[in-house]
Amino acid sequence: MDQQHDDAAAAQAPTRLAAWRHRALHLFDTLSARSRDNLVVWLGAALVGLVSVALAKSAEWAFEGFARLHAHWWWWPFISLPLGGVLIRLLMTRYGQGAESAGIPQTVASINAAERSDIASHFLNPRVVIAKFGAIVLGIGSGFVMGREGPTVQIGASIMYSCRRWLSDQSVSFHRQLMVTGGAAGIAAAFNTPLAGIVFAFEELTRSVEERTSGKLIGAVILAGVVSLAFLGNYTVFGHLKVPPFAYTIFIPLIPIAILTGLIGGLLSWLCVHPQRWLPGAVLAWRLRRPYQYVIISALIVAALGLLAPIFGSGGPETSAAIASGTPLPWYFLPVKFAGLLTTFLLGLPGGVFAPSLSLGAAAASWLAPLFADDLHTKLMAIGMVGMLAAVTRAPLTAAVIVMEMTDGHAMVISILAASMIAARVARLFNTHLYSELAARTLAPFGYQGKHHD
């Protein structure tokens, strides 16, 4: 009797599901076009938040697994990095077209070329979300020097852009708004920094946003942040920093740290954008002719660098420990991390530079921090973090807001803003805008002349 009851219930389940789906679609059809559009955007933003949280936790668990294996077997990176790099390359070649590289350049390219649906659909689609998600988890779990925040921008933009089929407004301007909104929601959920998501959208993703974009963007970012908050709690990535109150004497160490991070960050961007100007021609030809050999050798270089300093992953744990204790990072951490990040970036893996840049900034400030009082070390490392991020991304306001929200550093607002502005200005010496130039290069194969931001 129980078996017959279970069989009957199982047979009725698809019928109930179909009935619920029919009711939901009927209710959706009864709404006005504007209400339907708002509902779709809100649901899309909530989905961005859910996927961002899932990516954050998955990447965290993957790196914890790598760290445990590395602690047990020192040689583990020499296995995991080449193997992971080859698997990611296979994934990108066979299934992940459009999901390669950092993610923000592809999103910027799609926004700039929103009138070309073939370009936007190539870089922003559900397949990209799946491939990007898997590649990030595999890359961080293998030990590559990368972050997940930049790729989350492309994931968020892909989810929101995919929602366009259920919207009444099919204009190019509205499609562009969906991309901007999704990218901003991705940053907000990835860093748990809603305000930074809004600033990032206006400062980096687009330079001319229509007024009606603002309401949708802010609402979507807030909703994505609420979803992240619901699952991860009200946390700050680097904790709640305790620093001395503002004094004008802070500019004595702040200015040299901002200049140093501006030079290093600008150099990193230049090297990432222009490998053909500094890599030997034989290496460039070999990279094109034997891509899997290039991946394996580069992965082994990253593994060897990891023997010198704990550079694997984003660098978050090392940076958090340093700023929490006020203990500067060792002097060699900066050059080793820099080399590992550059080597990883040139592989074209779907990894970002946001979080590693923060780690580089703390390391750069650690060079000068011992010259000043111990109670300033934490503050100086935070200043270095914002300076490096501003220099690499050339988005000083975004960098300032991200660091303030990640460290609960509102008491350092003047110092953080000053450092970000100085560092971004110094980085201009290299005449390189990382995301804009990579976006233009991304569009080149499509015969589209991308926008360039100075």
Rosetta blueprint (number, residue, H / E / L):
1 M L
2 D H
3 Q H
4 Q H
5 H H
6 D H
7 D H
8 A H
9 A H
10 A H
11 A H
12 Q H
13 A H
14 P H
15 T H
16 R H
17 L H
18 A H
19 A H
20 W H
21 R H
22 H H
23 R H
24 A H
25 L H
26 H H
27 L H
28 F H
29 D H
30 T H
31 L L
32 S L
33 A H
34 R H
35 S H
36 R H
37 D H
38 N H
39 L H
40 V H
41 V H
42 W H
43 L H
44 G H
45 A H
46 A H
47 L H
48 V H
49 G H
50 L H
51 V H
52 S H
53 V H
54 A H
55 L H
56 A H
57 K H
58 S H
59 A H
60 E H
61 W H
62 A H
63 F H
64 E H
65 G H
66 F H
67 A H
68 R H
69 L H
70 H H
71 A H
72 H H
73 W L
74 W L
75 W L
76 W L
77 P H
78 F H
79 I H
80 S H
81 L H
82 P H
83 L H
84 G H
85 G H
86 V H
87 L H
88 I H
89 R H
90 L H
91 L H
92 M H
93 T H
94 R H
95 Y L
96 G L
97 Q L
98 G L
99 A L
100 E L
101 S L
102 A L
103 G L
104 I H
105 P H
106 Q H
107 T H
108 V H
109 A H
110 S H
111 I H
112 N H
113 A L
114 A L
115 E L
116 R L
117 S H
118 D H
119 I H
120 A H
121 S H
122 H H
123 F H
124 L L
125 N L
126 P H
127 R H
128 V H
129 V H
130 I H
131 A H
132 K H
133 F H
134 G H
135 A H
136 I H
137 V H
138 L H
139 G H
140 I H
141 G H
142 S H
143 G L
144 F L
145 V L
146 M L
147 G E
148 R L
149 E H
150 G H
151 P H
152 T H
153 V H
154 Q H
155 I H
156 G H
157 A H
158 S H
159 I H
160 M H
161 Y H
162 S H
163 C H
164 R H
165 R H
166 W H
167 L L
168 S L
169 D L
170 Q L
171 S L
172 V H
173 S H
174 F H
175 H H
176 R H
177 Q H
178 L H
179 M H
180 V H
181 T H
182 G H
183 G H
184 A H
185 A H
186 G H
187 I H
188 A H
189 A H
190 A H
191 F H
192 N L
193 T L
194 P H
195 L H
196 A H
197 G H
198 I H
199 V H
200 F H
201 A H
202 F H
203 E H
204 E H
205 L H
206 T L
207 R L
208 S L
209 V L
210 E L
211 E H
212 R H
213 T H
214 S H
215 G H
216 K H
217 L H
218 I H
219 G H
220 A H
221 V H
222 I H
223 L H
224 A H
225 G H
226 V H
227 V H
228 S H
229 L H
230 A H
231 F H
232 L H
233 G L
234 N L
235 Y L
236 T L
237 V L
238 F L
239 G L
240 H L
241 L L
242 K L
243 V L
244 P L
245 P L
246 F L
247 A L
248 Y H
249 T H
250 I H
251 F H
252 I H
253 P H
254 L H
255 I H
256 P H
257 I H
258 A H
259 I H
260 L H
261 T H
262 G H
263 L H
264 I H
265 G H
266 G H
267 L H
268 L H
269 S H
270 W H
271 L H
272 C H
273 V H
274 H L
275 P H
276 Q H
277 R H
278 W H
279 L L
280 P L
281 G H
282 A H
283 V H
284 L H
285 A H
286 W H
287 R H
288 L H
289 R H
290 R L
291 P H
292 Y H
293 Q H
294 Y H
295 V H
296 I H
297 I H
298 S H
299 A H
300 L H
301 I H
302 V H
303 A H
304 A H
305 L H
306 G L
307 L L
308 L L
309 A L
310 P L
311 I L
312 F L
313 G L
314 S L
315 G L
316 G H
317 P H
318 E H
319 T H
320 S H
321 A H
322 A H
323 I H
324 A H
325 S H
326 G L
327 T L
328 P L
329 L L
330 P L
331 W L
332 Y L
333 F H
334 L H
335 P H
336 V H
337 K H
338 F H
339 A H
340 G H
341 L H
342 L H
343 T H
344 T H
345 F H
346 L H
347 L L
348 G L
349 L L
350 P L
351 G L
352 G E
353 V L
354 F H
355 A H
356 P H
357 S H
358 L H
359 S H
360 L H
361 G H
362 A H
363 A H
364 A H
365 A H
366 S H
367 W H
368 L H
369 A H
370 P H
371 L H
372 F L
373 A L
374 D H
375 D H
376 L H
377 H H
378 T H
379 K H
380 L H
381 M H
382 A H
383 I H
384 G H
385 M H
386 V H
387 G H
388 M H
389 L H
390 A H
391 A H
392 V H
393 T H
394 R L
395 A L
396 P H
397 L H
398 T H
399 A H
400 A H
401 V H
402 I H
403 V H
404 M H
405 E H
406 M H
407 T H
408 D L
409 G L
410 H H
411 A H
412 M H
413 V H
414 I H
415 S H
416 I H
417 L H
418 A H
419 A H
420 S H
421 M H
422 I H
423 A H
424 A H
425 R H
426 V H
427 A H
428 R H
429 L H
430 F H
431 N L
432 T L
433 H L
434 L H
435 Y H
436 S H
437 E H
438 L H
439 A H
440 A H
441 R H
442 T H
443 L H
444 A H
445 P H
446 F H
447 G L
448 Y L
449 Q L
450 G L
451 K L
452 H L
453 H L
454 D L
